[in-house]
Amino acid sequence: MDLKPIIHFATLAPSGHNTQPWKFSASDNVIRIYADATRRLPVVDPDDHALYISLGCALENLVIAASEYGLTTKVEYLPDCLKANLFSNGNENSSALFRAIPLRQSNRSIYDGKPVAEAHLRELIDDNIFDGVEVKALRTNDPQIEWIIEFVKEATRLQFQDDAFVNELISWIRFSSKAVTRTADGLTGAALGFPSVPEWLGTFIMKTLVNPDGEAKKCEKAIQSSSLVFVFIARKNDRRHWVDVGRSFERVALTATSLGIAHAHLNMPCEVTPVRKKLASQLALDQDEQPLLLIRLGYANPVPHAPRRPVEEVLDAT
C-alpha cells in the first residue's frame, strides 16, 4: 500500500523550534524514522534529547495514523532508527486521537485561565501509557506553581543572556511570509507575536528590543493565564526513554486537542542543565530520572498552524 499518507500524519508532529528533524524511508510495509543531524539544535539541545523527543512524537502520530488505515504497528528501537513494522488487521479505527492530529498546534498565546474539569485532567494523565515515563500535573492555583514559575524565569534569563542561544533561535525564526513559504519550517514571526517583517528587521528587533527580563515576565504571564502545567519525566536518561517521552507527550497533546484544550512548551528549565537539576531536586526525583518536558495547558483561541515540509522532502528514495 501507499505509505505516504501515514508519513504525512507523522510529519505533523511538534519539534523543537519546528526544525522537523526527521527523515523517513518506506518499503514492504515498513517505515523507518531517522534523525536528521542537519537539523540539530546544538546550543539548546546539545545531547539531542529534544530531537529524539520530537522523533517520538512523529512515531506516535505514525502508530495512530496506521490504525486508521487498518494496520497494527510493531515498533523496534534500533541504534540508527525507529522501525515501524505494519501489519494489516482489517479493522480501520478512526479515533479521537487520529482526528486531532491535523488540528493539534502549539499555542503560545495568553490563555483564559478557565480551569480544566477533573474528568478531563484524569483523561489527559491516563494517556501516558509508557512505563518509562512519568507525568506530574499541577494546577496553576497550586502553591507549588510558584517554584515552577521561578525556574522558568531563571532559565529564560540565562538563555537570553547567551548570544549563542539567541543566534540559534533567530536562525529558526521565519519573520516574513516569504521565508515561511521558502523553508516550510521554523518558528513563524506571527506565532511569536511579530508582524510579517523583513529578516533583517526581525533580527534587529530580536537583538536589540528583546531582553532577558522581558522574556521572563512574558513566561510568567503565560503560566498564570494557564490552567495546568505538566512535567514529563524520563525514568532513565537515554534515547529509548527520550523517544517514549515524545510518544507520551504527543498522546496527551492530541487528547487535549480533542477536548478543546490548548498547549504550549515552557521547556526552558529542562533545557538549562543547572536549572533542570534544581527542578529534579524539587520534584524529589531519583538520580536516573530526568524532567525533560514542561508543558502548559488551558483554553485559548486557535492560532495559525506552523508550516510543514511536504512528505516528498523528508522521504528518502530507498
N, C-alpha and C positions, 0 to 999 in steps of 0.2 A: 504494500500500500504506500501511498504518498505520505511521507512523514513530515513534510514541510509545515502543514497546519499545526501539528503538535509542537514543532520547534518554534513556530511563531508565538504560541502562547507562552513558551518558556522564556522568550526574549522580552516579554512584558514584565519580567521580574524587576525589583528595585536593585540598585547597586550604588556604591559609594560615588558621589559626585556624578551619578548617572554615566559612569565610564563604560558600562556594559562589557565587563572584562571576560567575555566568553567566546569560544569557538565551538562549533558542533560538527560532527560527522554522522552520517546516517547510511546504513546499509543492512539488508537482510533482517529487518525488524529489530535493529539495534541502533540506539542513539548514544553517542559519546559526547560528553561535555568536557572541554579542555579550558584551562586557564589561559587567557591571552596576556602574556607578560608585557606586551607593549602598552597595556592599559593599566599597569600598576600605579599605585599612589605611594611612592617610596617615602615621602615625608610623613603623611598622616597614617600610613599603614605599612610600616617597614617590614613586619613579619608576614604580611599578606593575609592576616586572619580575616579582615573585612572583605578581601577579594574572595576568599573561599566561602564566607557567609553569603555573598552575592551568588556564587555558583549553587549554593544550597537552595536559595530562593528560586533560581531558574529550574533546578531539578524538581522541586516540589510542584511548581507550575506544570512541568512536563508530566509528572505522575498523575496529577489531577486531570490534565487535558487528555492523556491517554485513556483514562477511564471513560471519558465522554465518548471516545471512539470505540468502545468495547474492547479495550486492551488492559490486561493486567501487567504490571511492571515489576520486575525483579531488579533491584539496584545493586551494583557492585562498586565498592570504593577501591579503586585501583591507584597505584602510585602516580600515574600520569593523567588519569581522567576519572570521571564518573560515568559508569557504563549502565545504561538503562536497557534491559532486555525486555522486549514487548511480546506478549502472548495474547492471542485472541481468546476472549471468553464468551463472545456472542451477546453480551449484555451491555448495551450503551447506558451510561449512568450520568445523567445530567444533574449535577449537584449545585447547591448554592455557592460552593467554593469555586467551581468552574465558571459560573455566570459572573462571579465577582472579578475574575482575572482581568478582563479589559477595562473594568471600572475602577480598579484599585489605583490609588495615586498617593504620593507623599504630599501632604497638605501642610505647608509651612505657615499658614495664616494664623491669625488670632482666633481661638475657639470661643464658644459662647458660655462655657462654664457649667452647662447643664449636666447633672450627674447621670452616670450610666446605671441602668437598673441592675440590681443584684443578679437577676437571672442571666442577663447579658454578660456581666462580668464573669460569671461561672462558665458560661459557654466559651468565652474567649480563653480562659485559663485551661479548660478541658481540651482545647485544640492542640495543646502541646502533647504529642504522642511519642516523644523521643526520650528514652531513659537517660541519655547522656546530657539532657538539657533540663534546667530548672527555670521556671518563670516566677518571679516575685511581682506582685501587683500592689501598688499604693494608690489610694485615692488622694487627690490633691488637697483635701481638707485634713489629711492625716498629719500630725505634728512631725513625723519623720520626713515629710516632703521638704522641710526646711534644709536638711543637710543635703538632700539631692540638689536643691537649688544652689547651695553654696559650692558643691562640687562642679556643677555645670558652669557656674560663673568663673570659678578658679581656672578650670581647664580652657574655657573660652578665652580668657585674658592671656593665658600662656600661649595659646595657638596664634592669636592675632598680634602678639608681640614678636613672633617668629617670622622673619621675612621669607624664609623658605616655605613655610606653610602658606602664607598669603600668596606667594607667587604660584605655588602649585594649585591653589584654589582658583586664582584668576585664570590659569591656563585651561580650566574646565568650565568657565562661565561663558555662555554664549549671549553676549549683550545685545546683539541685533537679530532681527528675524532672518536676515540673510545668513548669519552664522549658524542659526538653528537649522535652516534648510540645508546648508552646505555639509554640516557634520552629522546631524541627526543623533547627537549625543550631548552629554554635558548638562550643566545647570542653566536653565534659561534665566535671563535677566528678570523676566516677569515673575518667575517663581520666587525670586529673592527681593521683589518689591521695586525693581528698576523699570523705568520705561525703556522702550527699544532705543538704544543709543549706539553710536559707532564704538568699535572695540577700544580705540584709543581713549575715548571719553569714559567708558566704563572702567577701564584700567586706572585712569586718573582718579576717578571717584573712589575706587576701592583702596587706592594707596594714600589718598590724602584726606578723605572725609570719613572713612570707616575706621573706627578706633576700638581698642580692646574693651574699654569700659562701656561704650555704647552697645557693642555686640553682647556683652554680658547682661546688660539691662534688658535688651530685647529678648534674650533667652528666658530671663526671669519672668517677664510679662507673658511669654508664650506658655510657660509651665502653669502659671497662675490662672490662665484662661482655660486650661485643660481640665479634664475630669479624672484621668488616670495616668499613672506612669508605670510602665512595665520594664523590668530588668530581666534580660535573658542571660543565663549563666551557663557556661560550658563546664561540665564536671571534670573534664581534662582539657589541657591546652594543646590540642593537636588538630591536624586538618580534618580528621573524621568528625570530631566534635564541632569544629567551626562550621562544617557543612550542615550538620544537624541543627545548629543554632539558626542557620539560614532557613532550613526547611520548617522549623518550628515557628519562626517569626512570620514566614510567608503564610502559613495556615492561619495564624492569629490575625494578620493584616487582611486576609481575604474574608475571614469571618466578620471582622469589624466592618469591612466594606459592605458586606451583605446586610448588616444591621444598621447601616447609615451612620457609622462611627468613623470619623477621620483619624488619621495617624500621621506622625512625623518623627524623624530621628532627632534625638538630643544626645548624640553619641560622644560628645566632647570628653566626658570623664573616662570613657572607655578607650579613647584614642591617646590620651596623655598618660604615660605609664605611671608616674608618681601619683597622679590623681586616681587612676584605676586601682592602685594598691590601697589607697585610703577608702575607696568605695568598697572594695572586697573586705577590708577590715570592719567597716561599719556594718556590712551585711553578715559578718561572722562566718565568712566562707573558709573552707579548708584550703590548704596550700595549693592543691592542684586546680581548684575551681577558679574560673575567671569570669567576671562580668563583662560581656562583650557587646551587648546592645542595650541602649536606653531609649525607650520609645514613649512618646506622649500620645494620648488618645482623648477624643472628645467630639464635639459636634461643631461643624463649620460648613459654610457653603463650599461647593466644589470649586476647584481651581483648574486652569488649563493643564492638560496632561503633558508629561515630559516626552520629548521626542524619542523614537526608537529607530535603530538601523534596520533595514529590510533583511529578511531571512537570508537572501542570496549573499549578503555581505558577511554574514557570520557562519555560513555553512561551507565547510571545506569540500572540495570536489574529490572525494575519496570513494 
